[in-house]
Amino acid sequence: MQAFVNFGRRAATSLVHPPFKAAAAINRTAALSDSTSYATTALLRRRLFLSTPTHTLTTLFQPRRPFSSEPAGSSSYSTMTAFDPFNPTEEHSQLRGMIRAFVEKEVDPQALAFNRREEFNLTLFRKLGELGLLGLTVSVEYGGSGMDAAAVAIVHEEISAADPAFCLAYLAHSLLFVNNLAQNGTSAQKLKYLPKACSGEVVGGMCMSEPGAGTDVLGMNTTAVKSQDGSFYTLNGAKMWITNGTLDGETTGDVYLVYARTGKGPKDLSMFVVEKGTEGFGLGQKLEDKLGMRASMTAELVFDECRIPVENLVGKEHGAAICMMRNLEIERVGLAAMSVGLARRCVEVMNRYAKERKAFGQSLNEFGQVQKHVAESYAEYMAGRTYLYFVANHLDLASSGNGLDADGVKLYCAKMGKEVADRAIQVLGGYGYVGEYQVERLWRDAKLLEIGGGTSEAHHKNMVRDLKRHHERLL
């Protein structure tokens, strides 16, 4: 059987912010064999929904109503042909239906147990490879699915609604390692590393932060010194807060992109592929007892006279700063999508609870205080979701200079997600304070999204800088 991927990105002819490049419409048609990945509809439906009743599939793949208050089948809805920003093409809609069904069947049931044990679910992670999601943005020739930033937003939103920690491990692999290498690596590097990363055979990550350099990333002290004969670099230093830094608590993960200083200039940074088992490379410590994201393994990694062949240099020497900035943009879109996903689940939980729980002879949702929590949460969730897909639908993964809205969407959505989760706990009262009702875990997980991938304070600084330079007038 063959499945065909047709992803047509419309040309963006009218954008709110100039940094978003107007991308020419792209039509990728890729024939995937039944033995590789099934990233689109026919094969996805066959493998995932073989035993699913037809009426359930019909419901899964129906287009969403334009507004939640618009009855399905109404005359205004049936004649509506407006663009759906949350599912910009039929393929995106099918992707959402597929991943939502997978999440409900596979991700939701395991989330609480793995978070309580602070363990990474490697078996479940590899199933994402079978679905074609680990190489979501990678071209088919390297084992990926050839999809775009909107697809990135969809997948992260859907997974995070059930398990943000599992989603964070997915983001570190699929965006920080896989997409980063796909955008910046040589053909030889991509052929060597990406097929196994896309299948899930290996799990990757990215090493940027250090014990003394977080937001001040250009202040990193890890060095890479080139040998006199030019055949290798020697890395020395330590990296901190590395997602997927360990998978078992005892050894490192499989492969990483590591940023290191290769010159005296502030931006003289280079990026290298470092594999597990390389002499001088090891696990410093697994970080325990985190507030949230407990099913995502976080570690310190150390480099002690670690020799890396020159072939493992990604991009140009001293040229990694632009690679870093470009990949931070899609990372921040992914993190914003995680906030949107967990906010959606919190709204669903509090809405259902407020409807069913009785107090003083009536449902909780009859009380103004509770109505305020639910209504404001829904409005803020929809505002964040709309901003997210505005950014994602216009973001060219190969471009750079999109920082204003990459920062902006993460800034808004991270705060929104945390506050919606807080309101959900308030609506549920004592039940919201325990793990069984999920919102307690989502609240703890939400806090990291104001820190990781850029703190809120860093977003403030970046956005004001960009507004001052380029955006005296807004369209």
Phi, psi and omega in degrees: 000147175236141175245147184241133180258118176239096180251106178258111175269122182292150176289131180272107185259345181220102184246151180286322184240126183306326183302335178286117181290139176283102186280135175295149180298131182246131174240109177256122176241111185237126177274119180251134179283160182295341183268353182265255179234152179245085188268358180224186205301302189302310182288324177300311181298320183296314186280319186273327189243025184302324182257009182275133179302148182301319182295330178291318177299319180300318179293318182300322188258009174291142175295148181289150174293151182298326176222150183295337181272357181274115182297136176299137178089359178290161185296321180292327180286317186293336180261000184282133179235019184293152177295135178262105184294336182279340177219075192296338175226168176300323180295322176295321178297318179291323176300315180297316179299318179296310185289327178295318178296319178297316181298315181296325182277321191247322188272312181307312186296335185262349192300310186297315184295314182290327176291321179294323181275353183055049181237148177269131182271085184293323180298315179293322180302318182291338174294332175296330175294321177297330179277355181081019186264340182286337175242045189305319185258007184268143179295156185299327183297339178253013175096008183262193184247355173063038183257183193240188183295327177298321176295321176302314180297317181300310185294316180292323176299313186291317181291319183293336177299335180257317188208088180301327181294314177298321179295324179296319176297321176297316180298315181300323180283306191283331181255310187286329175257299190295305181296321180301313179291322179298325181278331191240348184276165174282166178301320180296318178295319180293320178295327182285318191253328191288319181304317180289326177290323180290330180278340184095002178298324174239152179244129185243177178197190182222141183243108180232304182294153180228168179306328181244015182212101177250268176300324177279064189295329179288354175269013181299149183248350176299130184244153173228112184254127182283139179291161182297326180273358176075015186266344182204165172243150175248117181265136174221134179146191180218146177241141188237155177063039186271112175291134188068020176297332171217152177249340184233000180083358184237331182228171177285168168290194191272319186201147185219154164261122187242126175269136180212157180277128181241003179206182184270341180290153183299332180253017179278069180248148177228161183238138184227150169271126178235126184259152174304139179091353177296133182300132180091358180247128182201176179277123175282303179197148168274132182273120186255167169058043176287155176302312182216192181051042190283341177270006173252122184282133181235138187211164166262134178242141185238148179232116183233100184052047184273113182273126181239123180299148183300335178296343181270002172289125180260120184077200183271151172299137184068007187251016186278347183299318180292325176298318180297312182295319179298317183285333175298329181295312180286330175300317182291328173296316178298318179292322175298320178296324175299317178298319178297318181296313181291329176295319179301315179296321179296319177297317179299315182294313183290326178296316180294316181295317181295333178283322187270328184283133180255141174210135181054035173084006178211166180294150179301328183285005172270352182264136184300323181298318180288320178303321179299314180299313184291313184295314180294324179295316179296315182298317180291321175301314180293325176296315178295319180295321179294316177299316180304309185282338170298312180294311184297320182291343181250359186271119173272119186297337180272356184266170173222173182087020181256025191294327185304308183273338171295316174294315186297317183290323177290320178304311183290312187290325180297314178294318180301313182298317180296318182289324176295318178297322178297318179294324179298318176298319181297319180293320182280345179063227181301324180294330178288345184270356181243157189293336186301327185265009168073324187295333176298316179292318179297323177297316179293319180294325186298329185298322182301331185288350170269358184238304184291147179072015183118122179288162177301323180295323177294322177296319177304310182299312183296318184292317179296321176301313182291321178296320180295322184279320196236349193225059177293328175238136180255139179280000000 
